[in-house]
Amino acid sequence: MDKKTVLTGITTSGTPHIGNYLGAIKPAIEMSQSGEYNNFYFLADYHALIKCHDPERVAQSTREIAATWLALGLDTDKATFYRQTDIPEITELTWILTCMCSKGLMNRAHAYKASVDANRDSGKADLDDGVTMGLFSYPILMAADILMFNADLIPVGKDQIQHIEMARDVAGRFNHTYENLFTLPEAVVDEATQLIPGLDGRKMSKSYDNTIPLFCSADELYKLIKQIKTDTREPGEPKDADNSSLFQLYSCFANDLETAAMRTRFEDGIGWGDAKKELFEFLDAKLAEPRARYNELMNDLGAVEEVLLKGADKAREVATPLMDKARIAAGIRPLTYVAESKSEEKQKKEKSAEAMARAEEGRRRAILMQLKPLLEKVEAADDKAVAAQAIIADKTSEVEGLKKKAKQKAQNELDLLTEELAQYL
């Protein structure tokens, strides 16, 4: 059975944070290590341009996210790791899919509708004010990211499920209109990763500016953890672990025993200051080794670049032939394509005739092989018949000689009797 393909990407518009790690990078690396899937992981730098127009930020984020994946142990022999912009087939496929996608489908995209609603609420006459074509149509680019590698499974948050459905819709239209080339992807939502809280208790997100950078210094990590929102319960009062951002972050990195022990500390009334200190010490110990590796990679970006280019070559081994098929299916073909097709048809017929001739010769040889023992038996029987005839001839001659001798003997005896009888008469 063929392995299913898993694909995920991270937009290069900010510094990777704990939410990125727990929600995307960690589960992706674990999937690649299982050996059960074909894994494609990429830096979504074209997607960054949709909202971020600061080139230095995009460039720095690309460096940071690439180094983060590698520092956390991604094995690029087990996964295809590449930069979106290194695969020109993706943007080419985006245009073909754009020509298959209805505007009505894009009108229903969450990001576009949110922008329209914001303009309406602010009283703007132009509801499309500030809406670029990148923002409007980026679900098609996302569809191309997915369909370019015929990905089966796409790990996403709940807010991204709509984009996977859109990719399925566009793929279905292409398959129906032209040729069945694209797999219909499925969204994979891990409910646990939807609960990673930020500093203010809301979901950790760059949009809320409530993130904890994954590889910030120990001092900055402690400073940020001390900003995590808590309630007013005093030391000694039991704390509600299930509604505590501190406890949830701790449990995301802890095993079952460690989590149970911390839950007991909350029930026993641990002070918030002590809880924050323990969370810092626990996370700092977990992140110290990959942080050191990350800093090494950020000081050796040439090595990281080589890894990405190697991954691009690997990705294009898949993308190039599929893009060729998509072009031809849509009618984007060499001028000689039809003639070549006829020539190919002629070659197929010739090969078919040769194959039939070979098959006929094979059947003839098979029949001869089956007849050979029968012919050998017949020849053996003929030899026996000749030998028998020779024996019969010898026996016949012998019998004739005996008959002749017996007859002569009888004649002699008769002559003697006749002479004796004549004497008495």
FENPEQUI-V926563 format. One line per field, one symbol per residue. phi: phi as a letter, one per 20 degrees, with the letter a starting at -180 (. if undefined). psi: psi as a letter, one per 20 degrees, with the letter a starting at -180 (. if undefined). Layout:
BEGIN
phi=???
psi=???
END
This chain:
BEGIN
phi=.ffeddcbbcfecaffcgffffecfgffffffffmecedccbeeffffffddddffffffffffffffgffeofefedbedbdgfedffffffgfffgfddffgfffefgfffffffffffenffefegmeeffffdfgfffffgffgdlfeccfbegfdggffffffffffffgffdbfddfefceddegffedfeefenfgfbffelcedgfdffgffgfffffeffceefegnegdeffddfffffgffdeefffffffgffffengfffffffffgffffffegfffffgffffecffffffffffffgffffefffffgffgffenecffegfgffffffffffffffffffffffffffffffffgfffffffffffffffffffffffffffffffffffffffffffffffffffee
psi=pqqqpppqqppmjrpprhggghhggghgghhhihjirppopromhhhhighokohhgggghggghghgghhjjpoihiqoorpgiinhhghghggghhiipqhhghhipggghhgghghghijphoijpiorhgggjhhhhhghgghhjlpgpoprrhiihhhhhgggggghggghgfqnhpqorppopohhiijoqahjirppqhhilkropgkrrgghgggghiipprajprphppqnhikphggggghhiqagghghghgghghikqqhghghghgghghhhhigghgggghghhjlhhhgghgghghggghhhggghhhghggghijnqqhjggghggghgghggghggghgghgghggghgghhhhghghhggghggghgghghggggghghggggggggghgghhghhgghhghhhhi.
END
